[in-house]
């Protein structure tokens, strides 16, 4: 879309004392630990106490009754119109009126404001309702609200398409870019104006009428084909039960005389079960293949229509990598450097397989997930269930608070909500407060599973930050959505290491939004190129895998006892086992995505033939005949030609970690530098400029690959100390 940008693509008898192994740590780490020790200090009865933040997230949520006659319904997200679901219709009308006024201002010859300010006002008035409605339609438990929100999304989408084809405002913006504005523009003004123009042209507005109509038809076709393909990726595969050995039938679901296989069963202990599931679930579906082929063809036609040689060129313009040629250079160099490291890991997996009595002398496609998980489990001396009591949600939230305080001088403070402000009683609201600047923004934490809630971890922007006319700042508002088990009356929510890492990841997105101070909301926080948007969240995964960080908050929820240092070390080390194999698999997926979205007609008789060729080039695991893994790869819809972006983000995050934080993860000067040079700019600067601002060098194919390989090798050294 042009004006709207959606980025949507767990009784101590003595006081706790610091473990002896931290005494040589940096002073910032000591301060953070002291703060936590106060939070986990003991009262005179010897019972551990928690900080207000930790206590809030460890408590069982209670419905609050509005017993004050003076406190009326404040409206969802404190939006007065949303005291009732019907308010969505009021908001629709309000947006239409504002849009009409702003369009008139944009095309007026008496215009006195910069064009970019008018366009950002357009973007802001649309996004404040559309982004919020997009979240509500997905997450609100009241069907009336979700349906009204969905209707709002549809109506505003139609309004945006009207704006994207408004030749008058397009011409006005083009005139400004070609001839200058009524006032001088700075570099940020120019960049954001160019982004608006690029988004316009992505919608084909510069085409003559016949081609513009063709663009609209192709776009609608792509949306429908993508939706149908996505739906097909989840469908089970049915086969007559007599096709399967009798000793395997009981594992899968029965559907009359058929066996229904609904997944890969990659965690099943039996090699035979995993193989059967792999071959059946991934058996080629001709209809699904036709949908994928048609989708790729339509995307290619659309890209050609707006002047790009391939869809990959269109998708990657303006990103850190800029072109598919650079992306493929990155993937090819990374693939070459990974192969010898993967061979060592394959040998270790084979040893585990033989140790377990597995059949055959090689690792097959259905073996990698199981034996890599088994290896990680064996490497960790303490089970996830034994670790969980030390990772109560409240303790982890305190750990995040301490980390952000040490790095950036910001704290997470719980806020009492007004009646009607939240969509469910178990939602928490946090204010992000800077020690000098005051409140930077608000995070709504929708963390607990409930019936009908989408089963995915997400960051939603509800309101973007931006500078206002009076010099103040429009505070950002976001929602973090997780699916953690709810706390009980006697037991808080206890997280596995994986849940804890996910929480850190999502807070990386949230703090990108909170710490940004952008001039325009169109480029606030995560509204930046895809291959940069994940950098802050992936960097948080490095913090979540560092023993010094974990030891600053991993205390038993009941006794206050710290998690043993050896258990922390094992937990962190186990994450790095088979990391080269995981990275190789992602490299293969990324390369396949690029080839599919490259020159057409595709270089092969079918998408499956291409899969076989690409897999042979990029992985150590051969293609399994009569399977079509790509027909289950739903990310081809959402990430078309950009699946590589996560690897680029990981490469930048790895370089940030090893350059700025690996020596001291609580380093305030590096935290401030990271905020000032990178986070605060959102998408207001090109991502390569942001990387150079922090690291002193622009990202290149070579140094991005070197960052990933260096990270792998350093972790391997630590793994086998």
N, C-alpha and C positions, 0 to 999 in steps of 0.2 A: 504494500500500500504506500501511497505517497505521504499523506499527512499523519497517518497513524503508524507507529512502529510497535508491533507486538514482538516481545522477546520471550516466547514460551516453547518456538521451535520451537537410641533411643535414650546399751548403757556401758560407756567407756569409763574405766576406773581411774584413768589418769589423763592429764592433758596431753594433746598431741604435740610432739616436738619434731623439729626438722631432722630428717634422716642424715646420718653422718656423711653420706656420699655427696652432699650438695655444698659442702663448706667452701669449695674452691670456685663456686659459681660467680657469675657477674652480679654486681650489686642490684641491678634492676630485677634480676631473677629472685634475689633474696627479698627485695621489697614486695614482689608479687606473692612470694611464699608466705611472708609475714602477714600479709593481708588475708590470705586464705586461712592461715593458722588462727587468726582472730575469728574468722568466719566459722571455723571448726573448733573453736575453743570450748572449754568445759565450764559448766557452772559448778557451784559448790557441792552439788549432789553427785558430781562425776558423770553427768549425762552430756553427750556432745550437743552443741548448739550449732545452728546454721545461720548464714547471712540471710537477710530478708529476701534476697533474690532466690537463693537456694531453697529456702523454706516455702516460698510461693510455688515453685515448680515441683517440689516434692509432695505438696499437700494434695489431697483428693479434692477436685473442683466441686464447689457447692453452688447451687442456684441462689442468686441473691434477689430477695424481694425488694421491690421499690416501695418502702414504707413512708417515704416523704411525699407529702402532697405538693411540695414545691419542685420536685424533680420529675419533670415530665419526660416522655420519650424523646431522646435527643436525636434519634435517627441513626441508621446504620452508617458507620464510619463518621459520625457526627455531621452527616449531611441532612439538613432539616427536612428536605423533601422525602427522605426515606424513613419517616416514622411509620410508613405503611408501604407495602409492595407497590401500590398504585402510584407511588411517587416516582417510579421509573418513567412513567408516561409524562409527568411534569418535567423531569430532567430532559427527556427527548425534545420537548417543545422549547425548553430553555436553550439547549444546544443549537437547535435550528435557528432561533432568533439571533443568538450571538454570531453564528456562522454567517448569516445573511449580512449582518452589520459589518463584520470584518472583511467579507468579500467586497462589499461596496467601498470600504476604505482602501483596500488593496488596489482597486482599479480607478480610484478617484484621481483626477488631475490636481486636486488641492491637497493631496496627501502630505502630512507633515512628519510622520514617523517613518523610521527605516522599514523597508519591506520585510526584512528578516524578523523584526519585532511583531509585525502583523501576522506573518506566517506562524511564528511560534505561539502567538495567542490562539490562532486557529487550531494548531496541534494540541495545545494545552486544554482548550475547552472540550475538544473531542476526546482526548485521552483520559481526562479526569473522569468522564462518564463511561467511556468504552472499556478502559482497562479495569475499572471497578466492576462493571457489569460482567465482564468476561470471568472474573473471579467468582462473583456471586452465582452465576449460572452453573458453575462447576461445584461449588462448595456449600451453598446455603441449604440447610436441611428442610426448610419450608418450601414446598413445591411452588407455591404461589410466587415467592420471591425469585426462585430460579427460573421459572417460566417468564416472568416479567423481565428479568435480566436478559434472558436469551432473546426475547423480542427486541429489547433495546440494542443488543449486539447486531441483530439483523438490520434494524432500521438505520443505525449509525454506519454500518458497513455500506449500505446503499448510499447514504449521504456522502461518505468518503469517496466512493466511486464517482459520484457526481462531481465532486471537487477535483478529483484526479483527471477528469476529462473537461474541466473548465478552461477553455483556451484563453479567456480574458485574463485570468490571474496568472496563467502560465506565461503569457506574453509580457505581463507586467514584471514578473520575476526575471524573465530573460533580459528584458530591457535594463534592469538594474545590474545584472551580471555583466552585460556587454558595455554599458555606458556609465555606470556608477549610480549612486542613490542620492536622495535629497540631502543626506549627511554622509560624511566620510565613514567608510566601513573599516573596522580593524580586521585582523587575521581570523578571529573567531567568527565575526559576522560573515566574512567571505566563505569560510568553510561550511558553516551551517546553511548559508544560502545555496551553496553548491550541492549540499546533501539534499535539500528540498528539490532542487532542479533534477538531480539524479533520480530521486524517487518518482518525480513526475514522469521522466522519460522512461523509467522502468514500466510505467503504466501505458506507454505508447502514445502519450498526448501529442508528441511532435509529428505523428504520422498523418498522412492525408486520410480523409474520412473513410474510404473503403478499407484501408489497412487497419485503421483504428477499430473498425467493426470486427475485422478478422482477429485482431488482438483480443478483444473482449470475448469472442467465441472460443478462442484457444484457451484463454485463462479459465473460463468456466469449465471447459472440457478437462483441463488439468486438475482442477479442484475435484471434479466428480471422479475421474480416474484414480486420483490419489486416495480419495475416500474409500472407493470400492477395493482398491488394492490393500489398503491398510486393514480393512475389515477381514480380508482373506488371509492375512498373515497370522491370525489367531485361530482360524478354524481347525478343528481336529481332522485327522485322516482316518477313515474307516476301511478296514480290510476284513475279508471273511476269516473267521476264527480258525478254520482249518488250514490257513496259510501260515499259522504260527505254531511252533512246537507247544504241546500241551502244557509243559512245565513252565511256560512263560505267560500263558493266557491270563492267569489270575492277577498279574501285576497291572494290567490295563483294564480300562472300563469296557463293559459289555453293552452292546447296542443290538439286541436281537441276536442274529447269527453273525454279527460282526464284532470285531475288536475296534475300539475307538482310541486312538493314540492322540493325546492332546498336548504333548510336549516332548522334550528330548530326554527326560529322566536322567539328566547329567550327574545327579548326586547319588544315583543308585549304585549299590556295591557290586552288582553283577555285570560283568563285561557283556554277557549275552543280552541282558535286558537293555543296556544302553545302546548296543548295536542295533537291536530290533527297533527301538524307538527312533534312532537316528535315521535308519533306512526307510521306515514307514512314514514318519512325520515329515521328512524332507523329500518324499517322492514327488517328482514333478507334477504340477497341476497345470494342464494346458490353458485353462481359462485364466488362471492367475498370471501365467506367462504372457498371455495376450494383453492383459491389463497393463503389465509392466512395460511391454514393448510399445504399446500405444501411448503410455504416459511419457516415456523417454522421447518418442518421436514428436509428440505435441510440444514438449519443452524445447526441443531443438528448433522446431518451426517458430515458436514464439521468440526465441533468442535471435534467430536470423531476421525476424520481422523488425526488431528494434536495433539491428545493426551489429550484432555480435556473431562471430563465426561458430560458436558453440554455446550451449547452456552454461557450461563450466566457466566460460569467459564472463558471461553476464553475472553469474552468482558470485564471482570472486573479485569483481571490480570494487575497489575501495577497501578491501581487506588488507591485513598485514602482508599477505603473500602476493596480492594484486592480480595474479594470473595463474591459470592451470599449469602452464609450463613450469613456473616456480614451484607449485605444489608437487608436481611429479618429480622434479629434481630433488626436492626434500624427501619424498617418499622413497625414491630409488636409492639415494645415499644412505638413508636410515636403514633400509632393507639390507643393503650390503654389509653394514656394520653390525647389524643384529645377528646375522646368520651364524657366525662362530659361537656367539654367546648362547643362542637358542639350542645349538647342537649339544652343548654341555648340559643344558636343562633337560633336553629330551632323554639324554643318557640317565639322568637322575630319575626322571619319571619312569623309565623302563625298569630301573632297579627297584623302584617302589612296586611296580606292577608285578614283577617276578617274585618279589618278597611276599606279595599278597596272593600268589598263586594264579595270577592272571594268565590268559592264554596268548601265545604268539610271541614273536621276537621283535616287535615294533610297537610304537605308540600310534594308535589310530585316532581318527577325528573324534570319536565318541569317548576317548580316554582322557584327553587333556584336562578338561574341567575337573573330573573326578580325582585324578592322581595329583594334580597341583593342589587341590583343596586338602587331600590327604596329607601331602607333604607339609603344608602349612600347619595343619593340626598337629602333626608329630613334632614340628619344630617348636611349638609353643608348649611349655611345660604345664601351663594352667589353662583349663578349658574356658570357653566364653562364658559358660554358666557360673564358673567360679569367679571370673573377673567382674561380672555384671554388678554385684553388690557394691563394688567400689566405683561404679560409673552410674550412680543415680543421676537422674536428669538435673536435679538441683545442683549437685556438685559439678557437673559438666558446665552448666550455665555459669556458675561462679568462676570456673576456670576460664571460660570465654571472657567474662567481665574483667578478670585479672589480666588476661593477655592484652585486651584492647586498652586497658588503663595503662599498662606498661609501655605499649607501643605508641599509642596516639593520645593518651590523656583523656580517653572517653570512658564513661561507665554506662552500664545497662541498669536502668531503674524501673521497677514495676510501677504502673500507673493504674489507679482505680478508674474504671470505666463508668460512663453515664448509662442510665437505663436505655436500652435499645441500640447501643453503640456496636455491640458484637452480635454475631450470627449464631453463637452457641455459648453456653455458660462456661465451657472449659477453655475458652480462648483467653490468653494473657496478652496484655499490652505493655510494651517497653518503651520508655523514652531513652534515646541515646543522647547523653549529656556530656559535653566537653567541659574540661575544668576551667577554661577561660571564655569560650564562645557561647556557652549555654546549650540549650537543647538544639540538636542537629536534625532530629527527625524521630519518627515513631515506627516501631515494628510490632505488628500483631502476630502472635505466635499461636497458630492453629496446629497443635502438635499431636493430638490424640486421635486414635482411630475411632470411627463411628459408622454406623450403617449408612450406606449410600455415599460416603465420602470417597473421592477418587484415590486410588491406591498408588500415589506417586508423591515424591518429594519435590516441591516447587517453590520458587520465589516469584511473587506477583508484585508488580508495581501498581499501587493504587493512585498515587499522586507523585509526579516527578518534581524534583527541586529545580528552582530557577531564581534569578534575580528579578525583583519586582520594581516597578516604577519609583516607589518611594525609598528605594535603597535597601529595603528589608529582603529577606529570603523566604521564598515559598518552601516550607519544610516538606521533605519527602515523606511519604507514607508507603510502607510495603507490608505484605503478608508473607510469612514463612509457613508453608504447609508440609507437615510430616504425618506419618501414620504410626505413632508409638503406642504401646499399650498404656492404658490409663492408670494413674496411681490408685492404689487402694487405701483403705483407712489405716492399715498398719504397714504397708509397703509402698514406697515410691516407685515411679517408673524407673526400671533398671535397664541400662543400655548394653547391647553387645558392642564390641569394638567397631563393627561395621556401622551400627546406628550412630555411634559417637562421631565417626568420621563423616557420615552424611550430614549430621548437625553442623559440624564445622564448615563443611562445604557450602551449605545453604547460607550460613552466616557470612561467608565470604561474599556472596551476592548481595546480601542485605547491607553489609558495611560499605560495599561499593556505592550503593545508593545513598547511604547515610553520610559518608565522608565526602561525597562529591559536592562541589560548590560551582556549578556550571552557570553560565550566563543564560542558557536556553534549556528548557525542559526537553526539547527534541533530542538532545544529546546527553541527558542526565544519566548518571549511574551506568546501568547495564545496557543502555541504548547506544551501543557501539558495535563495531564490526564483529562478526561471529567468531573469528579466530583470536579475538582479544577478550571477548566477554567472559570467558571461563578462567582467565588468568587469576583474578582475586580468589575465586572459589577453590581452584586447584591448589593455589599457594596455601590456603588454609588446611588442605589435606596434609601438607608437609608439616605444619605445626601439630596436627593431630597424630602424627606418626613420630614425634620427637619425645623421647623419654623424659627430658627435662620439663616439657610442657605438661605431659600427663601426670608426672609426679607432683605437679603443683596443685592438682585438684582430685586425684584418685584416692578418696578416703571412703572407708566403709560407712554406708548410710546409717548403721545402727551403733557401731562401736567407735567410729572416728579413726580407726586404725588405717594407716597408709597401705596402699598396695605395695607388695614387696618389690624392691628394685629389680630383682631377677625376673619376676613375672612381667614387669613393664618392658624390660629389655627384650624378652622373648616375644611378647605381643607385637612390639614394633618391628622386630627383625622378621617375624613370620610374614609380614605384609610384603616383604621384598623378595620372597621366594618366587621363582618362575616369572619374574617381572619382564624379562626379555621376551619370553614366549607370549605373554599378554600383549606386549607392545607390538610384536610381530603380527599378531592376529588383527589388531587395530589398524596396522599399516596396510594389511591385505584388504580389509573392509574399505579403507580410504581410497586405495588405488582402484578397486572395483568401481566405487562410486564415481571417480574421475573418468574412467574409461566409458562407463555407461552414459555419462553426460558430455562426452567428447564428440568428435566428428561422426556424422551420420551419412549413410547408413552404418550401423554398427559393424565392427570388423569380425563378424562371425555369423553363422546361420541362426543362432539363438542366444538369448541371454545366458543360458546354461553353458553353452560352448565357451562363451567369453569368461564365465566364472572359472571353468576348468583351466583355461590358459593363464588367467591372472593368478589363480591359486598356485599354479606350478612355479610362477616367477617369484612370488612373495612369501610363501610359507614353507615350512619343513614338513607339513602334513599333506599328503597327496589328496587330490579330489577323489571322492567316493562315487563311482559310476551310478547312474540312475538316481541321483539326488540333485536337488535344486535349492540350496540354502538361500539363495538370493530372493526367492519368492516368499520367504519369511522375514525378510529384512525391512521392517517398517520404516526404519530411519531414512531409507531412500526417498520417502515422501517429505518428511520434515526437514531433512538436512541436504536435499539434493545438491550434489557437487560441493558440499561443505562438511562432509563427515570428518575430514582431516582436521578440522578446526580445533578439536579437543587436544590433538597431539601438539599442535602449535602452541596452544595455551599452556600445555604441560611443559613444553620446552622452555617457554619464557618463565613460567613459575619456578622451574628447576634452577634456572640461572639466577633468578631473584633470591631463591632460598640459599643457594651455595655462596652467592656473592655477599648477601646482606644479612642473613639471619642464622645460618648454620652454626656459626661460632657462638652466637648469643641470640636465642629466639625472643628475648625480651628487650632487645636493643632499641632504646627510645630514639636515638638519632636516626637510625635506619628506618624505624617506623614512621617518623615524621617526614623523612625524605620520600618514602614510598607513597605517603598520602599526598604530599605537596606536588610531586613530580608526575604521579600517575593517577591515583584514585580521584582526586578532586576534579579532574578534567573530563571524566566520563568519555563521551565520544567527540568532545569539542576539539580535540587534536587527533591527527593521524596516529594510529597505534604505534607505528615505528618511531615517531617522535617521543611518545610516552616512554617507550622502552629505553630509548637513548637518554632520556632525562634522568632515569634512575641508574642505568647500568653504564652509561658513557659510550655505548656503541649501538648502532642500528642492527636490528635482527637481520640475519642472512641465512641462506640455506645451510651453510657450513656451521655457523655458530649455534644455530638452533639444534641441528643434529648432534653436535658436540655436547650440548647441554644435556640432552637426553642420555647419551652414552656415558657421559661423566657421572650422571646421577646413578645409572645402573651399576657402574663399576665401583663407585664409592660404597653403595649399599651392599654390594657383594663382599667387599672387604670387611665391612662391619658384621656381615652375616656369619662369616666363618672365622671370626677372631677367637 
